[in-house]
Every structure is written in C-alpha cells, then in structure tokens.
Amino acid sequence: MLKVGLIGAGAIGNTHLLGFENNNKCQIVAIASRTEEHAKAVAEKFQIAKIYIGDNWEEMLRKEDLDIVSICTPNYLHAPMILEAIENNIHILCEKPICISREELIKVENRLKNKKVIFFTAFQKRYISIFPLIKEIIKNNILGKIILTRYLLTHYGPYKSWKASSNEKWFFDTKKAGGGVLLDLGVHCIDLLRYLIDDYVKVNGFNFNTSCINLTYEDNCNVIFQFKNDALGIISVSWCNVPSEIIEIFGTQGSLKIDLFAKKLFSFTPKKLKNNPLIKSAIKSKMSRDVPHHSLINHFITCILKKKQENPNFEDGKKAVEFVLNAYSLKY
Ligand SMILES: NC(=O)c1ccc[n+]([C@@H]2O[C@H](COP(=O)([O-])OP(=O)(O)OC[C@H]3O[C@@H](n4cnc5c(N)ncnc54)[C@H](OP(=O)(O)O)[C@@H]3O)[C@@H](O)[C@H]2O)c1
C-alpha cells in the first residue's frame, strides 16, 4: 500500500484527496495545512491519522516515510516543497503551475536528475475522454496538416467561479501567485495543445489588460505562438467572463471544434468526414462523469507501481511555465 501525504487542504486538495481515497493501491496517512481547523476538518472527513499545521509540511516529508506527496498549495510554495520531496525520495504529484520562475525550474530539474522519483504535473485536462480521441484524429492526419488553432478559456476568477478556500486570497497576491490568469489558466491551454498537436517553438506576441480585478498582472490576455510543425496558435484566457472553454483546430483538409460548455461537444467540417471511424467516435463522445483529476491520480499510481515515468511529467510542467514566462517577458 503506497503511503500518501498531502499538503494544502484547500479547494483542489479536496479533489486530490477524493482521488487517492478512491484508489485501493494507496492510503492517505498524513495531511499538512496551514490552518488547524482546515487540516482537522479534512483529516476527519478522510480519516487521516497524522496532521501537520502551520509551516510544518517539511516535518511531514521528513518523518512520515511517505511514498507520495501531493502538493496543492499556493504557487510560490510548489518549488520548495518539490525540492524537499526529492530530497526525501518521495514521488510527487504537483499542482500547476509547478514553479513560478526560471530559477526554480532549473533547480528542480537539476535535483531530479539521477533520482528515481516519479513526477506528475496536474494537467488533468488530458484525461477528459474526448481529448485522446482528438489526438488520434490529428495523429492519423484526418484533418491534413494542422495550420491554425484557437483556445479560449474563461471564467469569473478564483474566488467567484473557482471556489479557492484559503483566507489569504493568494491568487491576487503577485508574490504568491507568480502571475495572473495566463499562469493560472494558460498553462492548461498550452499543455493540452502540446498534447494534442505538437510542442510550441516560439511565443510571438502577448497583449493583456487588467479590467476587472485589482491586480498588477493580467486578468484578460491573448498569446500568439507557433508550433514546431509550423502551425499557428492563439490562446485567450480571462478571469472576467462567463465560464467557457472552446478549442478550434484547423487543418488543410478539415477542422474541429470542441466546446466543453455547449450541448454539442464536438463539431467538424467538411461533412464528408462523418464516415471516418475516429470522427464517428468523437461525434458519439459525451462529457463523462469521471473526474479528470481522479483519472490522473490513477495513472500516476500505476506509473509508480510500474516504476515508469509517463506524461504529464516535469518536462510538461516546465514547458507550460516557460511558455507563460516567455509571454510575460514580452511585456512585464
Ligand atoms: N489543476 C487545476 O485545474 C487546478 C484548479 C484549481 C487550483 N489549482 C492549483 O492548486 C493550487 C491550490 O489552489 P486552490 O484553489 O486549492 O487554493 P486554496 O483553496 O486557497 O488552497 C490552498 C491551500 O494551501 C494551504 N497552504 C497555504 N500555505 C500553506 C503552508 N505554508 N503550509 C501548508 N499549507 C498551506 C492552505 O491552507 P489553509 O487553508 O489550511 O490555510 C489551503 O488549504 C494552486 O497552485 C492552483 O493553481 C489547480
């Protein structure tokens, strides 16, 4: 039985805890959270024996003989927690963004070298059931050569649409969050596009405004970029709009649209593609009730048991953060 310790009994921490609770190959043995009341509530709900409060997460990592740590804290704490987990040879599931600076990324990358630690970045969107199908469609050239993509991801922000729960409102604190909506939502967009299409090679442009939240960073922005295969991409993200998530992919022989909030999840052109078996499967695809984070956790645990690193790994987390930092370097 793999022993799990989790840091951060907040909104996403609870989703992780449910995922680990549902997997019979592991047991949650310890929780670290800053506020005693939050740690205790979660410990009671998930029957967790050991609690570490305040800033005592380091003690948990050193004392508990953990196999796994799940890092669900504000962004600025990810890198120090990852480094301590590596030091103690603990497998790591870390929330996005895995780091908030290039210096942190380099440090983590160097420390991971020659270690047998399995590292997963929490890019759960890869596990939404339609996306592996879309990946197959693209891989099999059903759309021809991919030339253009657009990804729109919006909601009303961390304390309205997303119920982040810690009292400190860290998402709006530049030092703790490391960035604005691009670092929060944009990392998901670029990761999913890298998974579906290809790696990016260049960030060409970035524009932004800060229109609805009192922030130093952006709460709306667009990034234009280029994929390795020459296709062009636009990512638009916002913390100031109704929840929506739309991905459009255009190829030389056809195009697709995935709209995660619409009745019609998947649409395509031209009509003649309807006879293609992969397109047929995508047409039938519905939003599943499976929680993507739980599928990610099951995959992570399988990898640990197989002693095999698969994706989304450290490199995927790093590429997504670098994408955002490259965009920021064009302005900030
Ligand atoms: N993959 C996704 O789609 C997704 C979605 C949402 C969030 N996230 C990521 O998940 C992370 C957490 O976000 P959230 O929305 O869950 O935030 P949240 O609800 O505010 O939770 C943050 C948690 O971190 C704990 N914490 C803060 N400082 C700590 C410290 N020094 N030691 C131990 N625990 C500490 C807080 O503890 P107390 O409450 O006990 O004070 C709180 O439980 C962020 O990196 C965010 O980007 C990812």
The ligand as a Gaussian input file, in Angstrom:
#p B3LYP/6-31G(d) Opt

LIG

0 1
 N       -5.409000      21.628000     -11.976000
 C       -6.377000      22.535000     -11.854000
 O       -7.260000      22.669000     -12.689000
 C       -6.389000      23.433000     -10.666000
 C       -7.580000      24.017000     -10.243000
 C       -7.528000      24.862000      -9.121000
 C       -6.336000      25.113000      -8.465000
 N       -5.190000      24.534000      -8.934000
 C       -3.914000      24.810000      -8.277000
 O       -3.930000      24.238000      -6.981000
 C       -3.183000      25.037000      -6.079000
 C       -4.076000      25.371000      -4.891000
 O       -5.201000      26.097000      -5.348000
 P       -6.590000      26.093000      -4.559000
 O       -7.571000      26.723000      -5.450000
 O       -6.863000      24.769000      -3.977000
 O       -6.250000      27.140000      -3.394000
 P       -6.865000      27.235000      -1.920000
 O       -8.254000      26.689000      -1.912000
 O       -6.628000      28.605000      -1.457000
 O       -5.963000      26.202000      -1.116000
 C       -4.607000      26.433000      -0.824000
 C       -4.247000      25.566000       0.362000
 O       -2.865000      25.714000       0.631000
 C       -2.701000      25.737000       2.044000
 N       -1.481000      26.432000       2.453000
 C       -1.126000      27.732000       2.265000
 N        0.088000      27.963000       2.800000
 C        0.487000      26.781000       3.358000
 C        1.653000      26.391000       4.071000
 N        2.654000      27.224000       4.316000
 N        1.725000      25.104000       4.509000
 C        0.726000      24.218000       4.265000
 N       -0.403000      24.554000       3.591000
 C       -0.502000      25.819000       3.137000
 C       -3.916000      26.488000       2.550000
 O       -4.052000      26.103000       3.902000
 P       -5.178000      26.584000       4.951000
 O       -6.469000      26.640000       4.178000
 O       -5.145000      25.484000       5.948000
 O       -4.758000      27.912000       5.464000
 C       -5.002000      25.944000       1.619000
 O       -5.574000      24.787000       2.136000
 C       -2.699000      26.226000      -6.886000
 O       -1.413000      26.010000      -7.342000
 C       -3.657000      26.289000      -8.067000
 O       -3.090000      26.869000      -9.224000
 C       -5.216000      23.704000      -9.997000

